[in-house]
Every structure is written in structure tokens, then in C-alpha cells.
Amino acid sequence: MNILVISSYFGPETSVGVLRINAFVKYWSQRGHKVHVVTMPYSGELPKDLKDNANVTVHQVAPFFIGGRQSGGVQGYSKGAKGRVRKLINFQYWLKRKFLSNYLDPRLLWWPRVSQFVCKTLAREIKFDFMISTVPSYTAHSAAAAIKFFNRDIPWVADYRDLWSGNPIFPGCAPVRVFERWHERLVLRNADLIVSINEPLISELKELHGNRKYLVVPNGFDDREVEVFRSIEVEGKASGVNIVYAGSILPGLQDPTPLFQALKELAQEGKISSGDVSVKFYGDYSALENFPLAFDPVVQGYIDLCGKVPRQEILRVQKNADFLLFLGSKPVASNVGSTTGVVSGKIFEYLISGTEVMAIGVTDDMLVAEMLDKSAVGDHYGFDVAKLKKRVLDALASGVRKVEPNMDYLNQFRRSVQAESLISEVNNIM
């Protein structure tokens, strides 16, 4: 097959959106399919499975006017931003949350150029067997819709890792939400298959798009990382409890405050002191500035900001932690959007690590709670500060043992399984 991938995220980045599409491309290419990826400009080298891969061709297309000037050389405009740029992005996020939803996005200048490039160049040179558009939904699907309009014979798969309209991160105002739902229906009317990561999100998409073909393709983990985690030796460590958060914190959607409050109360009660607990943040933790308790003098003594590290290093860090901190999602605005089916791709990496997961902001009705229970790797704490305090004290008193994930349950989330299921479904609709 010749496969066309439209995704603004791809390549060297380690965010979960990148890992999902990277894995699809890797496993499809290993099965002999020819994959063309149209993405944003990026710096750095592709992962070794994609670099110098004869079956993979990457086309880096810059947006109109602004080119490839992203923060820190990464494909996300907000990642790594500091100073004035960070303040500008915070203001942009505020406008999106309060009024404009997904529409205030620099990639508005990317998707028209992508559709122009594919229609005028790529689709004239290559007969594609199918096209898949993925993150972020609004801009990637807009590009794919334009390509489909001029190339009706290319089957189109629209992949939703997150929702477009009804997105709990950027609810916008009521008139924009009404327009957004109409706009999404219009853009997706020619999609041949709609894909998302779990049944709750598929249910929301069915309500919007009606009687169409749908498929659940979960987020997941790369097959070989199971063995990578098993091969990492647990190092000896000093006393104390080491809690690790690996990844970006989404402002307005995720909130580590319950853990900070638990540590502050324990310190004020004289039950912990410096060196007893450390909470290490790796990745893009710039959103911590939105949580005043993170800068409380008492709490700051327990927080370490560690920055971005190479992929292999972050896997080693996770294996050697006592707890992996997972932050559940909550709607930015009440009664707008649901987060019960929101499952960050980071959780799958945590589930196979062998380290206990401490999930904050995750409640009983969320899919993540069910996954933690079935995989037997940790517990969810909601916003229960007392429960968090007890777990920290128990860990200090008795230590923390490594967990043995239930792989009979987790094997369904292997990337190879997902890539193959998607190809099988595409064959059914061709």
C-alpha cells in the first residue's frame, strides 16, 4: 500500500501524540507499506526505526508566513516557551478557553499549505491507497478534507486522539461551540472511517457525526518497551520517597495541587522533612506557574524541576522511581466537554514500567481508573488529600515494591496490534 499521513506532530519529539503516529508509520513500513508523512518542520533526527527507512518519506511543510519558527525547535508552538513568549501563549490559551475554542491556532496557516502541497505535487505523483489525518484534529482533518475534495478516490481515515468540538481543554463560548460543531460536521462529511482511542470518545463522535463507520484504536505502548523496562536494573537508592512526573502538564486541564497540599500538610504536621520526599518533574512543566501552591516555600523544598532528558533516560528514571505521578483531566469549564474518556498516552508507558502509579484527579467514573485496576499497577486518588498523605507515610514506613503488570490485559495496547487492526479495517472499506 501507499499510505499518506497528515499530522503536524511527527519525528524526534517524545510527546504522546508523536509516539502514536510514529508507531503506526514504523509498523506499517515494517510490513512493506510505503508511507509518506506530511508534517511540520522539526529539528533533530528521526528515531532509528524511521531514520534511513526506505519505506518512509517525510515531507516537512512550513505554515504560510510564519515558517517553522516554533519554540525550542519543537513542533508544538507552546512547548519550551519562556518569558514574553510564554506570557503571550498563556494569553492565547485564555482566549481559546474563554471565547475562540480551537480556532486561535498558528496551524491555521499550516493546513492550507499542506493541502496545496499534496494536491499540486504529491497526489499527482503517487496513487495513495488511503490517507490518515491525526493530531491535532481541527487542522489535520481540515487539510485532509481539502485533499479529499480534490482526490475523491483516496479513502480517508480521520483519527481523533482528542476531540475537536467538545474538547474539554478549549471550550470557548457558546456561539463558537455551536459554530464549531457545524464546522466539524462539514469538514468530516467525506471521511470514510472515523477512529478514536476508546468507546466513550467514539460515543461522543457518533452523537455528532451520526451513522458512519467507526473504529476504536487505543493509545498504547511500543512492543519493545516492555522488554526495555524489564532489562533496566533497579538501582540502589537513598532513603525517602521518589515521585516522578514525566511529560507535559496541560494548563487548565490537569492539576497537581492535591499532592502539593498533602506534602505541605505533612511537613507542617512534622511528619516529613527535607529529603523524605521528592517530586521530580521531567519534560514541559512550565504550566506549574499556574498553581500557586507549587511556589509555596514549604512545598518548594520537595519539588525538583529536571527538564527534558533523552528517551532512554526517562525510561530508566521511571523504572527507578517509587511512584509515577499521573494527572487526570477535568473540564476547563463546567458542563462543557467530558473527560471520562480522556486517556493520556503517558498512562500506557506507566502501566508497563513496573513502578506503582499514583493517579491524581482520576475519579471512579474515568476510564483510567478501570485501566489501573485491571492492570494492577497502582491506585487513583481523585482529589483526596488525606488518602495521598496516608500513602506517602506508608511508603516512608514500609518502602515501595515494584509491581508486576497484568500483561494478559495490557497486550491489547501494543502498537503493533493497533497498527494491524487499523490496516485490516481500511482493507474492509476499500
ABEGO torsion letter per residue (X at the ends): XBBBBBBABBEABABAAAAAAAAAAAAAAAAGBBBBBBBBBBBEBBBAAABGBAABBBBBBBBBGAEABBBGGBABAABGBBEAAAAAAAAAAAAAAAAAEAABBAAAAAAAAAAAAAAAAAAAABBBABBBBBOBAAAAAAAAAAAAAABAABBBBBBBABBBBGBAABAEBAAAAAAAAAAAAAAAAABABBBBABAAAAAAAAAAAEBBBBBBBBBBBBAAAAAAAAABBBBBBBBEBBBBBBEBBBBGABBAAAAAAAAAAAAAAGABBBGABBBBBBEBAAAAAABAAAABAAAAAABBBAEBBBAAAAAAAAAABABBBBBBBBBABBGBEBAAABBBAAAAAAAAAGBBBBBBGBBAABAAAAAAAAAGAEBBAEABAAAAAAAAAAAAAAEBBBBBBBAAAAAAABAAAAAAAAAAAAAAAX
